[in-house]
């Protein structure tokens, strides 16, 4: 990547991290009665401004992951790094889900008008801090790395298949 694209990637990374922290900061405190102050979901407001940077950050992370995967000469190192990334991403996703479910259960216990936890969405004004924190930021980076590495491997296999195939002669003898 050239210097301008790297610079834009760094700016996008900083903006996405600031967006994650802003969303985390704007999480509504859960009141004693299970209700918020009635201000909607202010934590999702920064998403409007961060979204273009987020898309470029995703693209840049996948691109850098592809380049990193192409540099691996040993398949074992690439396989182990992808396996560790997948296991870590799954564990972060499960942990995040369990934390959000615990918040839903806490809301259900405080509010009398709800009968089941499924009536409350996982992403709500009280769970922004669970979904937008450094741990889920790492989850996004790991998922981008896995996508980039697998994409790089599939592209290398396609390229290898094309070079192994002999083109048929078109000359008429």
C-alpha positions as CSV (number, residue, x, y, z in Angstrom):
1,X,0.0,0.0,0.0
2,X,1.3,3.4,-0.8
3,X,1.8,6.1,1.9
4,X,-1.5,7.9,1.3
5,X,-3.5,4.7,1.7
6,X,-1.6,3.9,4.9
7,X,-2.2,7.4,6.2
8,X,-5.9,7.0,5.5
9,X,-5.9,3.6,7.1
10,X,-4.3,5.0,10.3
11,X,-6.8,7.9,10.4
12,X,-9.7,5.4,9.9
13,X,-8.3,3.2,12.7
14,X,-8.1,6.1,15.1
15,X,-11.6,7.3,14.1
16,X,-13.1,3.8,14.6
17,X,-11.4,3.4,18.0
18,X,-12.7,6.9,19.0
19,X,-16.2,5.9,17.7
20,X,-16.1,2.7,19.8
21,X,-15.2,4.6,22.9
22,X,-17.8,7.3,22.2
23,X,-20.5,4.6,21.8
24,X,-19.3,3.0,25.0
25,X,-19.3,6.3,26.8
26,X,-22.9,7.1,25.8
27,X,-24.3,3.9,27.2
28,X,-27.4,4.6,29.3
29,X,-27.2,3.6,32.9
30,X,-29.9,1.1,33.9
31,X,-32.3,2.8,36.3
32,X,-33.7,1.1,39.4
33,X,-37.0,0.5,37.5
34,X,-35.3,-0.9,34.4
35,X,-35.9,2.2,32.2
36,X,-33.5,4.8,30.7
37,X,-34.0,8.5,30.7
38,X,-36.1,8.4,27.5
39,X,-33.3,9.8,25.2
40,X,-33.5,6.9,22.7
41,X,-30.2,5.2,22.1
42,X,-27.6,8.0,22.1
43,X,-24.8,5.5,21.9
44,X,-25.6,4.8,18.3
45,X,-25.3,8.4,17.2
46,X,-21.5,8.3,16.6
47,X,-22.1,5.4,14.2
48,X,-23.4,7.9,11.6
49,X,-20.1,9.7,11.6
50,X,-17.8,6.7,12.0
51,X,-19.4,4.4,9.3
52,X,-17.3,5.7,6.3
53,X,-14.1,5.3,8.4
54,X,-15.3,1.9,9.6
55,X,-15.7,0.6,6.0
56,X,-12.3,1.8,5.0
57,X,-10.8,0.3,8.2
58,X,-12.4,-3.1,7.3
59,X,-11.0,-2.9,3.8
60,X,-7.6,-1.9,5.0
61,X,-7.4,-4.6,7.6
62,X,-8.4,-7.3,5.1
63,X,-5.9,-6.0,2.6
64,X,-3.1,-5.9,5.2
65,X,-4.1,-9.4,6.3
66,X,-3.9,-10.7,2.7
67,X,-0.4,-9.2,2.3
68,X,0.7,-10.7,5.6
69,X,-0.7,-14.1,4.6
70,X,1.1,-14.0,1.3
71,X,4.4,-13.5,3.1
72,X,4.0,-16.6,5.2
73,X,6.2,-19.3,3.6
74,X,5.1,-22.1,5.9
75,X,1.5,-23.2,5.7
76,X,1.7,-24.4,9.3
77,X,2.3,-20.9,10.6
78,X,-0.6,-19.5,8.6
79,X,-2.9,-22.4,9.7
80,X,-2.0,-22.0,13.4
81,X,-2.5,-18.2,13.2
82,X,-5.8,-18.5,11.5
83,X,-6.9,-21.2,14.0
84,X,-5.9,-19.1,17.0
85,X,-7.7,-16.1,15.5
86,X,-10.9,-18.1,14.9
87,X,-10.9,-19.6,18.4
88,X,-10.2,-16.2,20.0
89,X,-13.0,-14.6,17.8
90,X,-15.5,-17.3,18.8
91,X,-14.6,-16.9,22.5
92,X,-15.0,-13.1,22.3
93,X,-18.3,-13.5,20.5
94,X,-19.6,-16.0,23.0
95,X,-18.5,-13.8,25.9
96,X,-20.1,-10.7,24.4
97,X,-23.4,-12.6,23.8
98,X,-23.4,-14.0,27.4
99,X,-22.8,-10.5,28.8
100,X,-25.6,-9.0,26.7
101,X,-27.9,-11.8,27.7
102,X,-27.1,-11.0,31.4
103,X,-28.0,-7.4,30.8
104,X,-31.3,-8.5,29.2
105,X,-32.0,-10.8,32.2
106,X,-31.3,-7.9,34.6
107,X,-33.7,-5.6,32.7
108,X,-36.3,-8.4,32.8
109,X,-35.9,-8.7,36.6
110,X,-36.4,-5.0,37.1
111,X,-39.4,-4.5,34.8
112,X,-42.7,-6.0,35.5
113,X,-44.3,-5.3,32.1
114,X,-42.0,-7.8,30.3
115,X,-42.6,-11.5,30.3
116,X,-39.5,-13.0,28.5
117,X,-36.0,-11.8,27.8
118,X,-36.6,-12.2,24.1
119,X,-38.8,-9.1,24.2
120,X,-35.6,-7.1,24.8
121,X,-33.1,-6.8,22.0
122,X,-29.5,-7.7,22.7
123,X,-28.3,-4.3,21.4
124,X,-30.2,-1.8,23.5
125,X,-29.3,1.5,25.2
126,X,-27.9,-0.4,28.2
127,X,-25.7,-2.9,26.3
128,X,-23.8,-0.5,24.1
129,X,-20.8,-0.8,26.4
130,X,-20.8,-4.6,25.8
131,X,-20.9,-4.4,22.0
132,X,-18.6,-1.4,21.6
133,X,-15.5,-1.8,23.6
134,X,-11.8,-2.8,23.0
135,X,-12.7,-6.5,23.1
136,X,-15.2,-6.3,20.3
137,X,-12.7,-4.0,18.4
138,X,-10.2,-6.9,18.6
139,X,-13.0,-9.2,17.4
140,X,-13.4,-7.1,14.3
141,X,-9.7,-7.1,13.6
142,X,-9.5,-10.9,14.1
143,X,-12.4,-11.5,11.7
144,X,-10.8,-9.3,9.1
145,X,-7.5,-11.1,9.5
146,X,-9.2,-14.5,9.0
147,X,-11.1,-13.3,5.9
148,X,-8.0,-11.7,4.5
149,X,-5.9,-14.9,5.1
150,X,-8.4,-17.2,3.6
151,X,-8.9,-14.9,0.7
152,X,-5.2,-14.8,0.1
153,X,-4.9,-18.6,0.3
154,X,-7.8,-19.1,-2.2
155,X,-6.3,-16.5,-4.6
156,X,-2.9,-18.3,-4.4
157,X,-4.5,-21.6,-5.1
158,X,-6.4,-20.2,-8.1
159,X,-3.2,-18.6,-9.4
160,X,-1.4,-22.0,-8.9
161,X,-4.1,-23.9,-10.8
162,X,-3.9,-21.4,-13.7
163,X,-0.1,-21.8,-14.0
164,X,-0.3,-25.6,-13.8
165,X,-2.7,-25.8,-16.7
166,X,-1.1,-25.9,-20.1
167,X,-2.8,-23.8,-22.7
168,X,-3.8,-25.8,-25.7
169,X,-2.1,-25.0,-28.9
170,X,-4.3,-23.0,-31.4
171,X,-2.0,-23.6,-34.3
172,X,-3.4,-25.7,-37.1
173,X,-0.8,-28.1,-38.5
